[in-house]
C-alpha cells in the first residue's frame, strides 16, 4: 500500500491510500473564514471504477470531543 498526504492553502487535507486493487481517500475540509465547521469525507474507488463516498460535518466543540475520545482509545497522542 502506498500512502500520500496533501494539504492545500484552501483548508483541505487529503490522505490517500492506494493498493493494486483500489484507492481510499480521507478528505478533511475547513471552511474558509470559519473555524467552527469541518467536513470529513471518505471516498473509496474500487477496481471496477465505481466510487463510494460518505461525508459528515462536525463543529469545533464536537471535533474536540472526538479527539479526546481518540486519545482515550490510544489512536492519537
Buried (B, 14 or more C-beta within 10 A) or exposed (E): EEEEEEEEEEBBEBBBBBEEEBBBBBBBBBEEEEEEEBBBBEBBBEEEEEEEEEEEEBEEEEBEEBEEEEEEEEEEE
